[in-house]
């Protein structure tokens, strides 16, 4: 009985979240200008940060510009970027691996560059992985909830960068759930894991660039960090307000609207007490 009561409460909260989104959309008057992603801002205005340096890129299929050009491919062919290695998070560099499966190092078939897995034998880059690199660039789309592992892959990259004296550049991206609502509990001491490394709310309301700054300062990673900001993004924007295309961040998040429910469905999925639709393209 308690479980079904909990389920009902969570569903009501999700409904309220959707209503809140609709209310915000009706009351706001978003700028007609499209949001400029961090990667677009970087390629236009900040290439000086990697001039003469060997670059490692942490990304996956969600790392694209507004025209769906892959950041990995754009970096590889750019004459002013010496892309030397790729790093893949959970689901792999091309996003084809099932959740939770360990991934081995490989060679990327498109660029022929080495791909170091950060969701296999190692969660944190090793000295060997970083020995020929000067700067690590992170371009990956988060979904706005604490349990999504991409933000902790970023944190581990930052830890390694601090340890081995490398620079980190994070290319900022929108939080699909917006930057206003903050919901949920904090992870308690003794229960930290790779789906909750830090005591942040379950729905944290931050962009990946803001999280990088938080991790670096408040949790004392202290790496050499630069965040390349977006342009024209506002905190009251949900993903559809940005006018950007959505690329599935993993096989379980085919649409941006899925992120509205992930805080609940992810929880039930881990409990394994009922089916939350995993295995279908449109749960």
N, C-alpha and C positions, 0 to 999 in steps of 0.2 A: 504493500500500500504506500509506504514511504517513497519508494522509487517512482511510482506513477505520479504521486503528488509533486515530486521534484521535477519530473518530466514536464508536467503541466505548467509549472511555474516558469521553467526555462523557455517553453514555447511562447508563453505570454510575453516574456521579456523580449524575445526575438521579434514578435509582432510589434511591440512598442517601439523597437529600434527602427523598423521599417517605416512606421508612422512618423517617427521623429525625422527620419531622412526626408520624407515627402514634405513635412512641414518646413524644414530648413530650405528645401529647394523652392518652395512657394514664396518664402519670405525674402530670399536672397536674390541679388541681381548680378550673377557672375560676369566677370570681364569677358568680352567677346574674344580676346586673345587666347589662343591655345596654350596650355601649359608647356613650357620648355623643359625637357628632362635634363637631369644633371649631365648625362652623357653628351647631349646635344650642346649644352653650354660649354662643356669641357673641350669638345672638338672645335668649337668656334673660337673660344677665348682663352683657354688655359693649357695649350700644348707645351708652353714653356716649362711646365712642371715636370715633363718627362723628357725634355730635350737632352740627348746624349746619354740617356739612362736605359738600362735593360728592364723591361716591364713584364711582370706576371699579372695575369688577369683572372679574377675569381668571378665566374658568371655561370649562366645556364640559359635555356631558351627564352626566359623572361627578360634577359638583357638585350633589349632592342630599342631602336629609336621610334619615332612616331610613324615612320614608313616601314616598320618591321625589319629594318636592316640590323643584323646581328652585330652586337658590339665586338665580339671576337673577330668576325670577318672584317668589320670596318677598321679595327685596330691593326689587323694583320696586313691589310693592303695599304695602310696609310704610310706615306714616305717619311713622316716625322715621328713615327712610333716604332720602337724596336721591341716588338712583342716576342718574348722568348719562351714563355711557358703559360699553360692554362691550368686552372685549379677548379675542380668540380665539387659541388656540395651534394647533399642528399638528392637522389634521383639522377645524378650524373650531369656531365657538362652539356649533354643534349637532351636531358629530361626524360629519358626513356626507361629508367629503372624504377621498380616498384618501391613504395615507401618502406623504409627500414632495412632494405637489402644492402649488404656491404658491397662496395664497388672497388675494383682494382684500378691501378694506374694503367694508362693506355696511350695510344697516339691518336690525336684527333684526325679523322679522315679528310676533313676539309682543309685544314691549315698544315697538317703534318707535324704539328707541334706536340711536345710531350704534355700529357694531361695527368696531373697529380690528383689523386682522389683524397678528399678530406672527409669522406664518409666510408671508410674502410679500415685498413690497418691503422691509419693515422687520422685523427680529427684536427690536428694542429700541424702546420707545415714544419718540416724538419730542416736542420741545417743544410743537409744535402739538397733538398728541394730549392732552397733559397740562395745557394752559394753563387749562382751566376746572375742574380737579380739585384736591382737597386731599389725598385719601387713596386708595390703591390696595389693594384687597382681593383676595387670591388664595384661591380655593377650587377645587381640582382634585385628582383622585386619581392618585397616582403608583403604579408597580407594583414598585418596589424594585430596579431595575437601572439601571446607569449610563447606558446608551444611550438611555433614554426621554427624549424632548426636553422634556417638560413642566417638568422641574426647571430646565432651562436657560432656558426662557421666563421662569420665576419669577426666575432670577438676573438676566436682562436687565432685567426690570421693576424689580428692586431697584437695579440700576446707574443706571437712568434716574431713579428716585426720589431717589437720593443726589445726582445731578447737578442736578436741578431742585427740590430741597428739598420733596419730597413724603413723606408717611408711607406705610408699608407694613404691612398686617395680613395675616398668613397664618393661615388656618383649618386646623388640623391634622387629618390623616386617618391611618388605620392603614396601615402597610406590610403588604401582603397576604402577604409572605414572612416576616413576623415581625421581631423586632428583636434576634435573638441571632446567627444565622448570618451570617458575613461571608466572602465568597469572591471569588476572582479577582485579576487583576493591577491595577496602576495605570497610567493613561495616562502615557507618557513624554514628556518635554519635546520639543516640536517636532511632536507628533502630536495636539494638542488640536483639537477640532472641536465642532460643535453636537450631536454624540452622545457627547461626552466633553470637556467644557470644563475639568474639574478632576481632579486626581489622587485619585480616590476608588475603592474596590474595585468590581468589576463588580456584585456583589451587596452592596449597601452597608449593609443592616440598619438604615436610619434612616427615620423618618417625614419627610414633606415639611416639617413645621415644624422638625424637627431639622436637616434639610439647609439650610433658610433661615438658621438660626443659624450653622451651620458656614460657609456661603458668606460671610455677613456679617462674621464675626469672622476666620476663618483666611485667607480670600482677599481680605480688606480692602475689601469693598464699602462698608461703613460707612454704611448707610442708617438712617433712623429706623424700626426694625423692632419690631413686636409680634407674637408668636405666641400665638394663642388655643388652649389645650391641649384635648385630649380628656379625658373622664372615664371611668374604669374600664378603660382599655386597659392591657394588660400586655405586656411584651416577648416573652413566649413564645407569644403569640397569632398564629396564622395567620388568614387572613380568615374562614374558617368558624367560628372560635372567637368572633368578634365578634358573631355573630347579626345582622349587617347584610346587606341585599340587595346583590348585586353589579350594578353598571351597567357595561357594556363601556366601557373607557377609550378604545378605538379599535376600528375594524373587525377588527383582528387579535387582539383580546383579548376574546372573547365571554364567557368564564367566568373566575372567579378562578383556577381550577386552571391555566389557560394560563400564568399568571405563573411557575409552577414550572418551566416548560420554556423560557420566553422567553430566558433567558440563553444557551441553546444554539441554539434555533431562530432567534433573531435574528441570531446570528453566522453560521449557515449561509446564512440568507437573503441577507445582505450579500455573502457569497462567491459566491452564485449558481451553485453547483456541483450542487445537488440541490434538489428541491421539499420545502419544509417545511410544506406544506399551506395556504399563503396563497391566499385565494380561496374557501375553504370555511368554513362557519360553525362547524364543530367539528373543527379539524385535530388 
